Amino acid sequence: THGLSMAGALGGLISSTNVTLTFARASREPGAPSRALGVGTLAANLLLFPRVLAATAVLNWPLAVALLPVMLPPFAVLAAITAWGVWRTPPQTGTTPASANPLRVG
C-alpha cells in the first residue's frame, strides 16, 4: 500500500537527487499519485543524512563524530514528517497505468 514510499527510501540509499527528479516528473502525469510520490521523495531525502554520515565516518571519523549532533535534529524532523506523510497517505487502489515510454521499467 505504500510502495512509492519504500521505493523512494530504497532509491535514496543510492541517489536522493535522482529519486526526487524521477518522482517530480512522474507527479506531472495525469492521475499520478502525487501525495504518495511526495512522501517517497521525503523518504529518499531522509536517507541522505545517514549516507553522508557513513561516508564521512569512512573518510574522517573525528569529523563524523562532530557532525552527528548537527545532523540529528534535521534527520529527526524529516523522519517525523515522513512518518506523518506515510500515515496520512491513503493506500493506493487499482493498477498503475502503463507507461508510454518502452524504456521505463513498470
Order of alpha helices (4+ residues) and beta strands (2+ residues): alpha-alpha-alpha-alpha-alpha
